[in-house]
Amino acid sequence: MIKRYNDLNAYLRNLFGVRVQKITIDAGLTCPNRDGTISTGGCIYCNARGSGTGAHAKGISIKDQLQMGKKALSRRYGARKFIAYFQSFSNTYAPVDTLKRFYEEALSVEDVVGLSIGTRPDCVNGAILDLLENYAEDYLIWVEYGLQSAHDATLALINRGHDFQCFKRAVVATQNRRRLKICTHIILGLPNENKDHMLETARQLCLLEIDGVKLHLLYVVRGTQLEKLYRQGGYKCLEQQEYVDLVCDFLERLPPKTVIQRLTGDPHPEELIAPKWALNKSQTLQMITNTLTARDTWQGKFAKQ
């Protein structure tokens, strides 16, 4: 079978020679877009959980979260090595000493070979990047920046609290620490964006030579500003095939070497308002594969740098 995009599992297996899985960590951090530094409302699609697991609120340590994850993922996937994924809210938004304690607790767990740090481009500085680069001498370190769109009008509409130039500054600062890898989160189907907007975002990521990309569907979650907009008729969700086609268009415009870390999201079933098809991740992934095959296309086919 022709390999049509550079997926994360293959990338990690090539690096480590075994199955490697991410383990989601909830470190109990917050976000400047929620604690009042920038805003108290957060992005319009984000609820109070901030994609967190709730583990920190239950008093489960980082080390214990990893041990539980190792057991489950070893059993399910045969994984032998693991990456600690600090996911919820902004995981560089704390004093450096606090971050150092969190990261080193994770790296002290046997068979943890790296960190993925989910954060915002306005939540990094030189001291934090220097800390991460030091770990990168011995571990795989990904810095995952939420961007969502390269268009400032969209970023303002979704209440991101930063602009595209802020993202570019963070990318340059991170790329100056050459051992660090950068992953960018993008949402397809944001309000007021059409296909041209989304493909321009892909072009900008190509120009910036981003190492990895996560693509997400914009779905409506209970308790968000987006839910209010949706119920008022101000937002219409993408249809499943419409999303699939956009993903394939986006992939065609990314460099072949960019690691595709995600092609759609994982909404919590009890929180999801719409679209309901978002719960059928395996079907969506299969549709992406089928569409790439039917088009006889692949990642990077139309990439321009």
C-alpha positions in Angstrom: 0.0 0.0 0.0 1.3 3.5 -0.9 2.1 5.6 2.1 0.2 8.8 1.5 1.1 10.9 4.6 3.9 10.9 7.2 2.1 9.6 10.3 3.4 9.9 13.8 3.4 6.2 14.6 5.8 5.4 11.7 8.0 8.4 12.6 8.3 7.2 16.2 8.9 3.6 15.3 11.7 4.7 12.9 13.3 6.7 15.7 13.0 4.1 18.5 12.6 0.8 16.7 9.5 -0.1 18.8 5.9 1.0 19.3 5.8 4.4 21.1 2.7 5.9 22.6 1.8 9.2 24.1 0.4 9.3 27.6 -1.8 12.3 28.4 -0.8 14.2 31.5 -2.9 16.7 33.5 -0.5 18.8 35.5 -3.2 21.2 36.9 -1.9 24.2 35.1 -4.2 27.0 33.7 -4.2 29.4 30.8 -3.7 33.2 30.5 -6.8 33.3 28.4 -8.8 32.0 31.4 -7.1 33.3 34.5 -7.7 36.9 33.7 -4.3 37.8 32.3 -5.7 38.0 28.8 -9.3 37.0 29.3 -11.5 34.9 31.6 -13.6 33.3 28.8 -11.0 31.3 26.9 -11.3 30.4 23.3 -14.9 30.1 22.1 -14.6 26.3 21.6 -12.9 25.5 24.9 -14.8 24.6 28.1 -13.7 24.8 31.7 -11.9 21.4 31.4 -9.5 22.7 28.7 -9.2 19.2 27.3 -8.0 17.9 30.6 -8.5 14.4 32.0 -9.3 15.7 35.5 -6.5 13.6 37.0 -4.8 16.4 38.8 -8.1 17.4 40.5 -8.3 13.8 41.7 -4.9 14.1 43.3 -3.2 11.7 40.9 0.5 12.6 40.5 2.3 12.9 37.2 4.3 9.8 37.9 1.1 7.8 38.7 -0.7 9.1 35.6 2.2 7.8 33.6 2.3 4.4 35.3 -1.4 3.9 34.7 -1.0 5.0 31.1 1.9 2.7 30.5 -0.1 -0.3 31.8 -3.1 0.5 29.6 -1.2 1.3 26.4 1.2 -1.7 26.7 -1.8 -3.9 26.9 -3.8 -2.3 24.1 -1.0 -1.5 21.6 2.0 -3.4 22.7 3.8 -0.1 23.3 7.3 -0.4 24.8 8.3 3.3 25.0 6.3 6.4 25.9 6.1 10.1 25.6 4.6 12.2 28.4 2.1 14.5 26.8 1.3 17.6 28.9 -2.0 18.3 27.3 -4.5 20.3 29.3 -4.4 24.1 29.1 -1.0 25.8 28.7 1.9 23.7 30.0 4.6 26.3 29.9 2.5 28.7 31.9 4.2 28.5 35.3 7.5 29.5 36.9 10.5 27.7 35.4 11.2 25.9 38.7 7.7 24.5 38.7 7.9 23.4 35.1 11.3 21.8 35.8 9.8 19.8 38.6 6.9 18.6 36.5 9.0 17.7 33.5 11.6 15.9 35.5 9.0 13.9 37.4 7.7 12.7 34.0 11.2 11.9 32.6 12.1 9.9 35.7 9.6 7.2 34.8 11.1 4.2 33.2 10.6 3.9 29.4 9.6 7.5 29.0 11.7 8.7 26.0 10.4 12.2 25.6 8.0 15.1 26.3 5.3 16.7 24.3 4.4 20.1 25.8 1.0 21.6 24.8 1.1 25.4 25.1 0.4 28.8 23.5 2.9 30.9 21.6 2.5 33.7 24.1 3.5 31.4 27.0 7.1 30.7 26.2 10.3 32.6 26.9 14.0 32.1 26.6 14.4 30.4 30.0 11.7 27.9 29.3 13.0 27.1 25.9 16.5 26.7 27.3 15.2 24.3 29.9 13.5 22.2 27.2 16.5 22.3 24.9 18.6 20.9 27.8 16.3 17.8 28.0 16.5 17.5 24.2 20.1 16.4 24.6 18.8 13.0 25.8 15.1 12.9 25.0 12.7 13.7 22.2 11.1 17.0 23.0 8.1 18.4 21.0 6.7 21.9 21.8 3.0 21.9 20.6 1.8 25.4 19.9 -1.9 26.0 19.5 -2.4 28.3 16.5 -5.7 27.2 14.9 -5.5 29.7 12.0 -3.0 31.9 10.3 -5.6 34.7 10.0 -5.8 37.4 12.6 -9.5 38.1 12.0 -10.3 34.5 12.9 -8.0 34.5 15.9 -9.8 37.6 17.2 -13.2 36.1 16.5 -12.4 32.9 18.4 -10.8 34.9 21.3 -7.4 33.4 21.0 -5.8 36.4 22.7 -2.7 36.5 20.3 -2.1 37.1 16.7 -0.2 35.3 13.9 2.9 37.4 14.4 3.1 36.1 18.0 3.0 32.6 16.8 5.8 33.3 14.2 8.0 34.8 17.0 7.6 31.8 19.1 8.4 29.5 16.2 11.6 31.4 15.4 12.7 31.4 19.1 12.0 27.6 19.3 13.8 26.9 16.0 16.8 28.7 17.4 17.0 25.8 19.8 17.7 23.3 17.1 17.1 20.1 19.0 13.5 21.1 19.8 10.7 19.9 17.5 7.6 22.1 16.8 4.1 20.8 16.3 1.3 23.2 15.4 -2.4 22.6 16.2 -4.8 23.7 13.4 -8.6 23.7 13.5 -10.6 23.3 10.2 -14.1 24.7 10.0 -13.6 27.8 12.1 -16.3 30.5 11.8 -16.1 32.7 8.7 -13.3 30.7 7.2 -13.6 29.1 3.7 -11.4 26.6 1.9 -9.0 29.4 0.7 -8.5 30.6 4.3 -7.6 27.1 5.5 -5.2 26.3 2.6 -3.5 29.7 3.2 -2.8 28.5 6.8 -1.3 25.3 5.3 0.9 27.4 3.1 2.1 29.5 6.0 3.1 26.4 8.0 5.0 25.2 4.9 6.9 28.5 4.7 7.8 28.2 8.4 9.0 24.7 8.0 7.0 23.4 10.9 8.1 19.9 12.0 4.6 18.5 12.9 0.9 19.3 12.5 -2.2 18.3 14.4 -5.5 18.8 12.5 -8.7 19.1 14.4 -12.3 19.4 13.5 -14.2 22.3 15.1 -16.9 20.6 17.1 -19.3 22.2 19.5 -18.8 21.3 23.1 -21.3 21.9 25.9 -20.7 25.0 28.1 -18.8 27.0 25.5 -19.4 30.3 23.7 -19.4 28.3 20.4 -22.4 26.3 21.8 -24.3 29.6 22.2 -23.4 30.7 18.7 -24.4 27.3 17.3 -27.8 27.3 19.0 -28.5 30.8 17.8 -27.9 29.7 14.2 -24.6 31.6 13.9 -22.4 28.6 13.2 -22.8 25.6 11.0 -20.6 22.5 11.5 -18.8 20.9 8.6 -20.2 17.7 7.1 -18.1 14.6 7.4 -17.1 14.3 3.7 -16.5 18.1 3.6 -14.1 17.8 6.5 -12.4 14.8 4.9 -11.9 16.7 1.6 -10.4 19.7 3.5 -7.9 17.4 5.4 -6.8 15.9 2.1 -6.4 19.4 0.6 -4.4 20.5 3.6 -2.1 17.5 3.5 -1.3 18.1 -0.2 0.1 21.5 0.8 2.3 20.4 3.7 5.9 19.3 3.1 6.4 15.5 2.9 8.7 15.6 5.9 6.1 17.2 8.2 4.9 14.7 10.8 1.2 14.4 10.9 0.4 13.8 14.5 -3.4 14.0 14.3 -6.1 14.1 11.6 -9.2 14.7 13.7 -10.1 15.2 17.4 -11.6 13.1 20.2 -14.6 14.8 21.7 -15.9 13.6 25.0 -19.2 12.0 24.1 -21.0 13.4 27.2 -19.9 17.0 26.2 -20.4 16.9 22.4 -23.3 18.9 21.0 -22.5 18.7 17.3 -21.6 17.2 14.8 -22.4 13.7 16.0 -20.3 12.1 13.3 -17.2 13.5 15.2 -17.6 10.5 17.6 -16.8 8.1 14.8 -13.1 8.7 14.5 -12.2 5.4 12.9 -14.7 6.0 10.1 -13.4 9.5 9.4 -9.8 8.3 9.3 -10.8 5.5 6.8 -12.6 8.1 4.7 -9.4 10.2 4.6 -7.4 7.2 3.5 -10.0 6.3 0.8 -10.2 9.9 -0.5 -6.4 10.2 -0.8 -6.4 6.9 -2.7 -9.3 7.9 -4.9 -7.6 11.1 -5.8 -4.2 9.4 -6.2 -2.7 12.1 -4.1 -0.4 12.4 -1.1 1.1 14.7 1.5 3.3 17.4 -0.2 1.9 17.0 -3.7 1.3 20.7 -4.0 3.7 22.0 -1.3 5.5 25.1 -2.1 8.3 26.6 0.0 
